Amino acid sequence: AKRGRYGAFLLEEWDLLSSIVSHLSANLKVPVTCKIRLLPCVDRTIQLAKLLEASGCSLLTVHGRVKEAKGRDVGVCDWDAIRRIKEALSIPVIANGGVGTFAEALRCREATGADAVMSSEALLENPALVAGMENMPSPFQIAYDYLDMVEKYPDATKIVRGHIFKLLHGPLSVHGAER
């Protein structure tokens, strides 16, 4: 991403970001949405978010971690920073990060005041997360259901294997004998 100049590595290139968003907003018939991570200084992140809004961004997703927070160094998601960004903008804001359960999604929305909540890793491991069910199906049942769908709607083996790995990684890490 750094070599290709995309993703979180564009966060320091404000003129370029503004130019891209302005161009897209002026030339597309659909809303332009953006996703950012926090900068080391929350006030600078707010300035960036305002610039994106002024450039034509219609909806902003904010990941509540800095770009360096990945893998083992993921750290805690800063929901307060997302709240501050939401309060500074007039466009819808989606909070992202730190959501692994339905209850956490509700807490995130409450803490941030965001218009919606996005979850990525947790949904890959448990697609039923958004259902908010008290009796969640087991990861094994979700995997079986997924494989039934793959029979009806085939996909590349690599993709299927990746999804199955995500779905079963948690339970198989705890129950190593089943591996």
MDTraj code that builds the backbone (N, CA, C; nanometers):
import mdtraj as md
import numpy as np

residues = "ALA LYS ARG GLY ARG TYR GLY ALA PHE LEU LEU GLU GLU TRP ASP LEU LEU SER SER ILE VAL SER HIS LEU SER ALA ASN LEU LYS VAL PRO VAL THR CYS LYS ILE ARG LEU LEU PRO CYS VAL ASP ARG THR ILE GLN LEU ALA LYS LEU LEU GLU ALA SER GLY CYS SER LEU LEU THR VAL HIS GLY ARG VAL LYS GLU ALA LYS GLY ARG ASP VAL GLY VAL CYS ASP TRP ASP ALA ILE ARG ARG ILE LYS GLU ALA LEU SER ILE PRO VAL ILE ALA ASN GLY GLY VAL GLY THR PHE ALA GLU ALA LEU ARG CYS ARG GLU ALA THR GLY ALA ASP ALA VAL MET SER SER GLU ALA LEU LEU GLU ASN PRO ALA LEU VAL ALA GLY MET GLU ASN MET PRO SER PRO PHE GLN ILE ALA TYR ASP TYR LEU ASP MET VAL GLU LYS TYR PRO ASP ALA THR LYS ILE VAL ARG GLY HIS ILE PHE LYS LEU LEU HIS GLY PRO LEU SER VAL HIS GLY ALA GLU ARG".split()
xyz = np.array([
    [0.0825, -0.1197, 0.0000],
    [0.0000, 0.0000, 0.0000],
    [0.0868, 0.1260, 0.0000],
    [0.1976, 0.1204, 0.0742],
    [0.2845, 0.2372, 0.0797],
    [0.3457, 0.2646, -0.0580],
    [0.3983, 0.1599, -0.1221],
    [0.4576, 0.1760, -0.2544],
    [0.3541, 0.2207, -0.3578],
    [0.2337, 0.1669, -0.3461],
    [0.1280, 0.1990, -0.4420],
    [0.0545, 0.3286, -0.4130],
    [0.0862, 0.3913, -0.2998],
    [0.0213, 0.5165, -0.2585],
    [-0.1304, 0.5021, -0.2500],
    [-0.1754, 0.4080, -0.1699],
    [-0.3187, 0.3948, -0.1473],
    [-0.3432, 0.3557, -0.0023],
    [-0.4704, 0.3508, 0.0354],
    [-0.5071, 0.3128, 0.1714],
    [-0.4595, 0.4134, 0.2746],
    [-0.4268, 0.3624, 0.3916],
    [-0.3874, 0.4482, 0.5038],
    [-0.2608, 0.5280, 0.4758],
    [-0.1847, 0.4873, 0.3759],
    [-0.0624, 0.5610, 0.3443],
    [-0.0901, 0.6935, 0.2733],
    [-0.2145, 0.7175, 0.2371],
    [-0.2517, 0.8473, 0.1796],
    [-0.2932, 0.9483, 0.2872],
    [-0.3016, 0.9046, 0.4109],
    [-0.3522, 0.9927, 0.5163],
    [-0.2710, 1.1199, 0.5349],
    [-0.1469, 1.1201, 0.4939],
    [-0.0635, 1.2400, 0.5073],
    [-0.0651, 1.3249, 0.3806],
    [-0.1310, 1.2787, 0.2752],
    [-0.1329, 1.3511, 0.1474],
    [-0.2680, 1.4197, 0.1276],
    [-0.2908, 1.5214, 0.2065],
    [-0.4208, 1.5861, 0.2114],
    [-0.4608, 1.6509, 0.0794],
    [-0.3684, 1.7143, 0.0116],
    [-0.4025, 1.7784, -0.1164],
    [-0.4487, 1.6738, -0.2168],
    [-0.3786, 1.5622, -0.2211],
    [-0.4164, 1.4547, -0.3127],
    [-0.5524, 1.3964, -0.2753],
    [-0.5749, 1.3723, -0.1460],
    [-0.7042, 1.3197, -0.1014],
    [-0.8174, 1.4147, -0.1387],
    [-0.7976, 1.5421, -0.1136],
    [-0.8999, 1.6411, -0.1461],
    [-0.9270, 1.6429, -0.2962],
    [-0.8216, 1.6357, -0.3754],
    [-0.8358, 1.6361, -0.5205],
    [-0.9129, 1.5134, -0.5693],
    [-0.8805, 1.3975, -0.5155],
    [-0.9489, 1.2729, -0.5550],
    [-1.0973, 1.2806, -0.5204],
    [-1.1265, 1.3172, -0.3953],
    [-1.2663, 1.3213, -0.3498],
    [-1.3448, 1.4275, -0.4265],
    [-1.2856, 1.5442, -0.4483],
    [-1.3535, 1.6511, -0.5243],
    [-1.3840, 1.6057, -0.6666],
    [-1.2846, 1.5442, -0.7299],
    [-1.3030, 1.4972, -0.8678],
    [-1.4141, 1.3923, -0.8757],
    [-1.4104, 1.2965, -0.7853],
    [-1.5126, 1.1919, -0.7855],
    [-1.6512, 1.2505, -0.7581],
    [-1.6592, 1.3376, -0.6593],
    [-1.7870, 1.3974, -0.6211],
    [-1.8478, 1.4782, -0.7359],
    [-1.7633, 1.5474, -0.8112],
    [-1.8114, 1.6304, -0.9214],
    [-1.8495, 1.5490, -1.0440],
    [-1.7956, 1.4281, -1.0560],
    [-1.8132, 1.3533, -1.1808],
    [-1.8919, 1.2231, -1.1688],
    [-1.9307, 1.1862, -1.0484],
    [-2.0091, 1.0642, -1.0305],
    [-2.1533, 1.0984, -0.9953],
    [-2.2430, 1.0072, -1.0282],
    [-2.3840, 1.0265, -0.9946],
    [-2.4206, 0.9550, -0.8655],
    [-2.3225, 0.8948, -0.8015],
    [-2.3439, 0.8259, -0.6742],
    [-2.2652, 0.8983, -0.5652],
    [-2.3064, 0.8846, -0.4404],
    [-2.2326, 0.9503, -0.3322],
    [-2.0901, 0.8951, -0.3206],
    [-1.9995, 0.9801, -0.2787],
    [-1.8610, 0.9412, -0.2556],
    [-1.8433, 0.9175, -0.1063],
    [-1.7934, 0.8009, -0.0718],
    [-1.7684, 0.7681, 0.0681],
    [-1.6182, 0.7489, 0.0877],
    [-1.5724, 0.7723, 0.2094],
    [-1.4304, 0.7576, 0.2421],
    [-1.4163, 0.6795, 0.3716],
    [-1.3006, 0.6169, 0.3877],
    [-1.2670, 0.5478, 0.5131],
    [-1.1276, 0.5908, 0.5527],
    [-1.1140, 0.6322, 0.6779],
    [-0.9841, 0.6747, 0.7287],
    [-0.9528, 0.6033, 0.8592],
    [-0.8276, 0.6090, 0.8952],
    [-0.7822, 0.5701, 1.0283],
    [-0.7462, 0.6976, 1.1024],
    [-0.7297, 0.6851, 1.2325],
    [-0.6892, 0.8003, 1.3114],
    [-0.5451, 0.8380, 1.2798],
    [-0.5179, 0.9652, 1.2834],
    [-0.3810, 1.0155, 1.2809],
    [-0.3321, 1.0164, 1.4260],
    [-0.2023, 1.0271, 1.4483],
    [-0.1533, 1.0284, 1.5872],
    [-0.2155, 1.1380, 1.6731],
    [-0.2568, 1.2485, 1.6115],
    [-0.3228, 1.3582, 1.6827],
    [-0.4695, 1.3627, 1.6399],
    [-0.5597, 1.3493, 1.7351],
    [-0.7030, 1.3468, 1.7036],
    [-0.7484, 1.4778, 1.6397],
    [-0.6942, 1.5915, 1.6863],
    [-0.7331, 1.7195, 1.6269],
    [-0.6981, 1.7252, 1.4785],
    [-0.5841, 1.6689, 1.4403],
    [-0.5471, 1.6627, 1.2984],
    [-0.6418, 1.5702, 1.2222],
    [-0.6847, 1.4632, 1.2861],
    [-0.7801, 1.3723, 1.2217],
    [-0.9118, 1.4449, 1.1968],
    [-0.9539, 1.5256, 1.2919],
    [-1.0767, 1.6037, 1.2743],
    [-1.0604, 1.7008, 1.1570],
    [-0.9452, 1.7647, 1.1469],
    [-0.9196, 1.8554, 1.0345],
    [-0.9271, 1.7794, 0.9015],
    [-0.8686, 1.6605, 0.8983],
    [-0.8731, 1.5793, 0.7764],
    [-1.0174, 1.5414, 0.7432],
    [-1.0928, 1.4995, 0.8432],
    [-1.2324, 1.4617, 0.8203],
    [-1.3128, 1.5799, 0.7651],
    [-1.2902, 1.6983, 0.8193],
    [-1.3586, 1.8187, 0.7691],
    [-1.3172, 1.8495, 0.6254],
    [-1.1894, 1.8298, 0.5931],
    [-1.1425, 1.8506, 0.4561],
    [-1.2120, 1.7546, 0.3605],
    [-1.2239, 1.6283, 0.4001],
    [-1.2906, 1.5297, 0.3147],
    [-1.4371, 1.5665, 0.2951],
    [-1.5026, 1.6090, 0.4025],
    [-1.6426, 1.6520, 0.3918],
    [-1.6542, 1.7711, 0.2969],
    [-1.5680, 1.8698, 0.3119],
    [-1.5714, 1.9886, 0.2264],
    [-1.5391, 1.9552, 0.0805],
    [-1.4655, 1.8465, 0.0603],
    [-1.4272, 1.8049, -0.0751],
    [-1.5360, 1.7244, -0.1450],
    [-1.6405, 1.6862, -0.0704],
    [-1.7512, 1.6149, -0.1326],
    [-1.7797, 1.4770, -0.0771],
    [-1.7102, 1.4375, 0.0271],
    [-1.7388, 1.3078, 0.0907],
    [-1.8785, 1.3128, 0.1521],
    [-1.9607, 1.2129, 0.1201],
    [-2.0998, 1.2091, 0.1686],
    [-2.1180, 1.1250, 0.2934],
    [-2.0210, 1.0375, 0.3203],
    [-2.0272, 0.9482, 0.4364],
    [-1.8832, 0.9100, 0.4685],
    [-1.8496, 0.9154, 0.5974],
    [-1.7126, 0.8855, 0.6389],
    [-1.7115, 0.7705, 0.7378],
    [-1.6312, 0.6689, 0.7088],
    [-1.6071, 0.5602, 0.8037],
    [-1.4746, 0.5890, 0.8721],
    [-1.4742, 0.5807, 1.0047],
    [-1.3541, 0.6100, 1.0821],
    [-1.3133, 0.4870, 1.1609],
    [-1.1940, 0.4349, 1.1287],
    [-1.1358, 0.3266, 1.2071],
    [-1.0632, 0.3919, 1.3239],
    [-1.1000, 0.3547, 1.4430],
    [-1.0504, 0.4198, 1.5638],
    [-0.9123, 0.3781, 1.6089],
    [-0.8242, 0.3476, 1.5135],
    [-0.6852, 0.3163, 1.5451],
    [-0.5958, 0.3839, 1.4406],
    [-0.4696, 0.4065, 1.4766],
    [-0.3733, 0.4598, 1.3802],
    [-0.3290, 0.3479, 1.2868],
    [-0.2706, 0.3844, 1.1741],
    [-0.2356, 0.2837, 1.0731],
    [-0.1322, 0.1843, 1.1237],
    [-0.0515, 0.2220, 1.2207],
    [0.0502, 0.1305, 1.2735],
    [-0.0088, 0.0246, 1.3668],
    [-0.1319, 0.0415, 1.4099],
    [-0.1964, -0.0519, 1.5032],
    [-0.2526, -0.1712, 1.4267],
    [-0.1675, -0.2723, 1.4077],
    [-0.2075, -0.3918, 1.3332],
    [-0.1434, -0.5141, 1.3963],
    [-0.2001, -0.6294, 1.3651],
    [-0.1422, -0.7559, 1.4136],
    [-0.1354, -0.7604, 1.5649],
    [-0.0185, -0.7952, 1.6170],
    [-0.0023, -0.8053, 1.7629],
    [-0.0075, -0.6690, 1.8300],
    [0.0159, -0.5615, 1.7546],
    [0.0160, -0.4261, 1.8098],
    [-0.1160, -0.3543, 1.7861],
    [-0.2245, -0.4302, 1.7770],
    [-0.3524, -0.3702, 1.7388],
    [-0.4013, -0.2676, 1.8412],
    [-0.3847, -0.2905, 1.9679],
    [-0.4247, -0.1936, 2.0695],
    [-0.5749, -0.1723, 2.0777],
    [-0.6131, -0.0834, 2.1662],
    [-0.7540, -0.0533, 2.1919],
    [-0.8036, 0.0495, 2.0904],
    [-0.9252, 0.0321, 2.0481],
    [-0.9877, 0.1257, 1.9548],
    [-1.0331, 0.2499, 2.0321],
    [-1.0081, 0.3672, 1.9767],
    [-1.0394, 0.4934, 2.0427],
    [-1.1784, 0.5426, 2.0000],
    [-1.2795, 0.4944, 2.0690],
    [-1.4164, 0.5337, 2.0373],
    [-1.4412, 0.6808, 2.0693],
    [-1.3707, 0.7349, 2.1692],
    [-1.3878, 0.8762, 2.2013],
    [-1.3422, 0.9642, 2.0853],
    [-1.2343, 0.9255, 2.0185],
    [-1.1877, 1.0016, 1.9017],
    [-1.2928, 0.9976, 1.7913],
    [-1.3538, 0.8819, 1.7707],
    [-1.4601, 0.8717, 1.6695],
    [-1.5772, 0.9627, 1.7074],
    [-1.6111, 0.9653, 1.8360],
    [-1.7196, 1.0536, 1.8825],
    [-1.6868, 1.1993, 1.8508],
    [-1.5641, 1.2413, 1.8764],
    [-1.5233, 1.3793, 1.8499],
    [-1.5327, 1.4112, 1.7003],
    [-1.4936, 1.3166, 1.6170],
    [-1.5032, 1.3370, 1.4722],
    [-1.6490, 1.3478, 1.4308],
    [-1.7320, 1.2580, 1.4823],
    [-1.8754, 1.2608, 1.4498],
    [-1.9361, 1.3956, 1.4877],
    [-1.9007, 1.4465, 1.6044],
    [-1.9559, 1.5747, 1.6504],
    [-1.9115, 1.6917, 1.5629],
    [-1.7968, 1.6789, 1.4969],
    [-1.7417, 1.7878, 1.4163],
    [-1.7964, 1.7912, 1.2735],
    [-1.8635, 1.6835, 1.2315],
    [-1.9090, 1.6733, 1.0928],
    [-2.0608, 1.6825, 1.0825],
    [-2.1083, 1.7124, 0.9623],
    [-2.2526, 1.7132, 0.9387],
    [-2.2949, 1.5944, 0.8515],
    [-2.1993, 1.5147, 0.8034],
    [-2.2303, 1.3963, 0.7232],
    [-2.2366, 1.2732, 0.8136],
    [-2.3015, 1.1658, 0.7671],
    [-2.3047, 1.0434, 0.8471],
    [-2.1637, 0.9875, 0.8691],
    [-2.1428, 0.9315, 0.9876],
    [-2.0153, 0.8704, 1.0240],
    [-2.0414, 0.7274, 1.0683],
    [-1.9598, 0.6361, 1.0167],
    [-1.9650, 0.4960, 1.0575],
    [-1.8429, 0.4687, 1.1435],
    [-1.8649, 0.4143, 1.2621],
    [-1.7551, 0.3784, 1.3529],
    [-1.7039, 0.2396, 1.3157],
    [-1.5722, 0.2230, 1.3169],
    [-1.5096, 0.0957, 1.2824],
    [-1.3991, 0.0664, 1.3829],
    [-1.3947, -0.0586, 1.4267],
    [-1.2875, -0.1022, 1.5157],
    [-1.3365, -0.1335, 1.6557],
    [-1.2830, -0.2415, 1.7116],
    [-1.3141, -0.2772, 1.8491],
    [-1.4493, -0.3425, 1.8682],
    [-1.5062, -0.3971, 1.7612],
    [-1.6386, -0.4582, 1.7694],
    [-1.6268, -0.6071, 1.7376],
    [-1.6457, -0.6900, 1.8399],
    [-1.6373, -0.8338, 1.8211],
    [-1.7660, -0.9076, 1.8522],
    [-1.8613, -0.8363, 1.9134],
    [-1.9895, -0.8979, 1.9476],
    [-2.1014, -0.7990, 1.9179],
    [-2.2224, -0.8497, 1.9173],
    [-2.3373, -0.7619, 1.8952],
    [-2.3476, -0.6586, 2.0071],
    [-2.3235, -0.7013, 2.1318],
    [-2.3283, -0.6081, 2.2456],
    [-2.2232, -0.4984, 2.2295],
    [-2.1033, -0.5339, 2.1798],
    [-2.0001, -0.4327, 2.1571],
    [-2.0413, -0.3362, 2.0466],
    [-2.1112, -0.3854, 1.9452],
    [-2.1599, -0.2966, 1.8390],
    [-2.2566, -0.1942, 1.8967],
    [-2.3448, -0.2385, 1.9850],
    [-2.4384, -0.1460, 2.0492],
    [-2.3654, -0.0455, 2.1370],
    [-2.2662, -0.0929, 2.2152],
    [-2.1871, -0.0027, 2.3002],
    [-2.1087, 0.0973, 2.2152],
    [-2.0541, 0.0520, 2.1040],
    [-1.9782, 0.1399, 2.0153],
    [-2.0674, 0.2506, 1.9614],
    [-2.1838, 0.2140, 1.9171],
    [-2.2760, 0.3147, 1.8611],
    [-2.3145, 0.4169, 1.9676],
    [-2.3388, 0.3685, 2.0876],
    [-2.3737, 0.4577, 2.1985],
    [-2.2557, 0.5485, 2.2345],
    [-2.1361, 0.4924, 2.2438],
    [-2.0177, 0.5691, 2.2859],
    [-1.9736, 0.6712, 2.1812],
    [-1.9912, 0.6382, 2.0544],
    [-1.9414, 0.7251, 1.9476],
    [-2.0465, 0.8201, 1.8931],
    [-2.1735, 0.7857, 1.9093],
    [-2.2800, 0.8643, 1.8466],
    [-2.2837, 0.8445, 1.6963],
    [-2.2102, 0.7449, 1.6480],
    [-2.2027, 0.7197, 1.5040],
    [-2.3389, 0.6793, 1.4493],
    [-2.3548, 0.7004, 1.3207],
    [-2.4797, 0.6643, 1.2538],
    [-2.4902, 0.5143, 1.2317],
    [-2.3763, 0.4466, 1.2288],
    [-2.3729, 0.3019, 1.2102],
    [-2.2390, 0.2506, 1.2612],
    [-2.2287, 0.1188, 1.2675],
    [-2.1063, 0.0528, 1.3138],
    [-2.0638, -0.0481, 1.2090],
    [-1.9345, -0.0512, 1.1822],
    [-1.8773, -0.1468, 1.0873],
    [-1.7888, -0.2442, 1.1641],
    [-1.8000, -0.3704, 1.1289],
    [-1.7117, -0.4721, 1.1854],
    [-1.6577, -0.5537, 1.0703],
    [-1.5323, -0.5900, 1.0773],
    [-1.4760, -0.6685, 0.9669],
    [-1.4293, -0.8039, 1.0162],
    [-1.3220, -0.8085, 1.0932],
    [-1.2663, -0.9366, 1.1382],
    [-1.3701, -1.0200, 1.2125],
    [-1.4423, -0.9574, 1.3033],
    [-1.5400, -1.0323, 1.3823],
    [-1.6488, -1.0924, 1.2945],
    [-1.6897, -1.0200, 1.1896],
    [-1.7925, -1.0726, 1.0995],
    [-1.7397, -1.1874, 1.0145],
    [-1.6120, -1.1832, 0.9828],
    [-1.5539, -1.2947, 0.9081],
    [-1.5539, -1.4204, 0.9940],
    [-1.5325, -1.4035, 1.1234],
    [-1.5318, -1.5175, 1.2147],
    [-1.6727, -1.5597, 1.2553],
    [-1.7653, -1.4644, 1.2577],
    [-1.9020, -1.4949, 1.2986],
    [-2.0005, -1.4066, 1.2223],
    [-2.0425, -1.4496, 1.1026],
    [-2.1354, -1.3692, 1.0234],
    [-2.2704, -1.3475, 1.0904],
    [-2.3043, -1.4279, 1.1895],
    [-2.4312, -1.4122, 1.2604],
    [-2.4255, -1.2987, 1.3627],
    [-2.3106, -1.2359, 1.3779],
    [-2.2923, -1.1282, 1.4750],
    [-2.3993, -1.0209, 1.4632],
    [-2.4322, -0.9815, 1.3412],
    [-2.5263, -0.8717, 1.3218],
    [-2.6706, -0.9110, 1.3518],
    [-2.6969, -1.0398, 1.3653],
    [-2.8337, -1.0844, 1.3927],
    [-2.8753, -1.0522, 1.5354],
    [-2.7770, -1.0369, 1.6259],
    [-2.8079, -1.0050, 1.7642],
    [-2.8854, -1.1137, 1.8358],
    [-2.8680, -1.2365, 1.7902],
    [-2.9426, -1.3479, 1.8494],
    [-2.8835, -1.3865, 1.9842],
    [-2.9713, -1.4258, 2.0753],
    [-2.9226, -1.4726, 2.2047],
    [-2.8590, -1.6105, 2.1917],
    [-2.9172, -1.6957, 2.1109],
    [-2.8631, -1.8300, 2.0911],
    [-2.7988, -1.8373, 1.9536],
    [-2.6746, -1.7926, 1.9480],
    [-2.6016, -1.7896, 1.8216],
    [-2.5736, -1.9316, 1.7746],
    [-2.5810, -1.9556, 1.6444],
    [-2.5397, -2.0866, 1.5941],
    [-2.3911, -2.1065, 1.6189],
    [-2.3498, -2.2300, 1.6323],
    [-2.2076, -2.2579, 1.6560],
    [-2.1289, -2.2233, 1.5302],
    [-1.9999, -2.1939, 1.5454],
    [-1.9166, -2.1686, 1.4275],
    [-1.9179, -2.2867, 1.3304],
    [-1.9303, -2.4073, 1.3836],
    [-1.9330, -2.5257, 1.2979],
    [-2.0610, -2.5267, 1.2143],
    [-2.1747, -2.4893, 1.2750],
    [-2.3005, -2.4826, 1.2007],
    [-2.2939, -2.3743, 1.0939],
    [-2.2352, -2.2606, 1.1287],
    [-2.2201, -2.1524, 1.0302],
    [-2.1337, -2.2004, 0.9141],
    [-2.0268, -2.2743, 0.9435],
    [-1.9391, -2.3273, 0.8383],
    [-2.0153, -2.4251, 0.7492],
    [-2.0958, -2.5136, 0.8089],
    [-2.1763, -2.6065, 0.7287],
    [-2.2736, -2.5298, 0.6391],
    [-2.3392, -2.4288, 0.6962],
    [-2.4331, -2.3475, 0.6176],
    [-2.3613, -2.2768, 0.5035],
    [-2.2424, -2.2267, 0.5314],
    [-2.1639, -2.1611, 0.4276],
    [-2.1298, -2.2588, 0.3154],
    [-2.0882, -2.3783, 0.3513],
    [-2.0538, -2.4775, 0.2495],
    [-2.1759, -2.5170, 0.1665],
    [-2.2938, -2.5207, 0.2300],
    [-2.4173, -2.5449, 0.1534],
    [-2.4379, -2.4347, 0.0495],
    [-2.4111, -2.3095, 0.0884],
    [-2.4258, -2.1982, -0.0070],
    [-2.3223, -2.2072, -0.1187],
    [-2.2017, -2.2520, -0.0841],
    [-2.0968, -2.2647, -0.1852],
    [-2.1345, -2.3706, -0.2894],
    [-2.2059, -2.4748, -0.2460],
    [-2.2519, -2.5749, -0.3434],
    [-2.3476, -2.5117, -0.4438],
    [-2.4326, -2.4208, -0.3956],
    [-2.5296, -2.3546, -0.4834],
    [-2.4656, -2.2421, -0.5640],
    [-2.3706, -2.1723, -0.5030],
    [-2.3051, -2.0566, -0.5653],
    [-2.1533, -2.0750, -0.5559],
    [-2.0960, -2.1555, -0.6448],
    [-1.9530, -2.1894, -0.6356],
    [-1.8614, -2.0666, -0.6379],
    [-1.7496, -2.0814, -0.5687],
    [-1.6464, -1.9783, -0.5651],
    [-1.5104, -2.0465, -0.5713],
    [-1.4059, -1.9696, -0.5878],
    [-1.2714, -2.0250, -0.5965],
    [-1.2356, -2.0969, -0.4670],
    [-1.1685, -2.2090, -0.4787],
    [-1.1300, -2.2888, -0.3627],
    [-1.0524, -2.2049, -0.2615],
    [-0.9641, -2.1201, -0.3103],
    [-0.8840, -2.0357, -0.2218],
    [-0.9735, -1.9461, -0.1359],
    [-1.0775, -1.8903, -0.1953],
    [-1.1710, -1.8035, -0.1221],
    [-1.2473, -1.8847, -0.0182],
    [-1.2975, -1.9994, -0.0588],
    [-1.3750, -2.0848, 0.0322],
    [-1.2878, -2.1273, 0.1496],
    [-1.1657, -2.1714, 0.1206],
    [-1.0740, -2.2155, 0.2266],
    [-1.0474, -2.1003, 0.3238],
    [-1.0278, -1.9803, 0.2713],
    [-1.0039, -1.8643, 0.3570],
    [-1.1214, -1.8356, 0.4492],
    [-1.2429, -1.8450, 0.3944],
    [-1.3619, -1.8218, 0.4784],
    [-1.3764, -1.9297, 0.5852],
    [-1.3565, -2.0540, 0.5479],
    [-1.3669, -2.1631, 0.6456],
    [-1.2621, -2.1461, 0.7552],
    [-1.1417, -2.1068, 0.7166],
    [-1.0375, -2.0836, 0.8169],
    [-1.0809, -1.9766, 0.9153],
    [-1.1337, -1.8643, 0.8651],
    [-1.1783, -1.7566, 0.9539],
    [-1.2909, -1.8032, 1.0457],
    [-1.3870, -1.8761, 0.9880],
    [-1.5010, -1.9221, 1.0667],
    [-1.4593, -2.0168, 1.1794],
    [-1.3608, -2.1010, 1.1520],
    [-1.3259, -2.2068, 1.2482],
    [-1.1979, -2.1805, 1.3257],
    [-1.1291, -2.0723, 1.2965],
    [-1.0021, -2.0448, 1.3632],
    [-1.0172, -2.0390, 1.5144],
    [-1.1155, -1.9631, 1.5624],
    [-1.1363, -1.9500, 1.7070],
    [-1.1616, -2.0823, 1.7765],
    [-1.2658, -2.1564, 1.7337],
    [-1.2937, -2.2820, 1.8049],
    [-1.1824, -2.3858, 1.7896],
    [-1.1153, -2.3880, 1.6763],
    [-1.0086, -2.4862, 1.6594],
    [-0.8823, -2.4463, 1.7349],
    [-0.8673, -2.3189, 1.7663],
    [-0.7542, -2.2760, 1.8482],
    [-0.7736, -2.3231, 1.9916],
    [-0.8992, -2.3206, 2.0361],
    [-0.9305, -2.3654, 2.1717],
    [-0.9304, -2.5169, 2.1808],
    [-0.9843, -2.5816, 2.0769],
    [-0.9952, -2.7273, 2.0740],
    [-0.8980, -2.7826, 1.9710],
    [-0.7706, -2.7777, 2.0019],
    [-0.6659, -2.8177, 1.9082],
    [-0.6757, -2.9596, 1.8603],
    [-0.7359, -3.0492, 1.9388],
    [-0.7447, -3.1898, 1.8993],
    [-0.8304, -3.2081, 1.7740],
    [-0.9258, -3.1171, 1.7517],
    [-1.0142, -3.1297, 1.6365],
    [-0.9459, -3.0856, 1.5064],
    [-0.8313, -3.0240, 1.5171],
    [-0.7617, -2.9783, 1.3974],
    [-0.7279, -3.0969, 1.3139],
])
top = md.Topology()
chain = top.add_chain()
for i, resn in enumerate(residues, 1):
    res = top.add_residue(resn, chain, resSeq=i)
    for name in ("N", "CA", "C"):
        top.add_atom(name, md.element.get_by_symbol(name[0]), res)
traj = md.Trajectory(xyz[None], top)
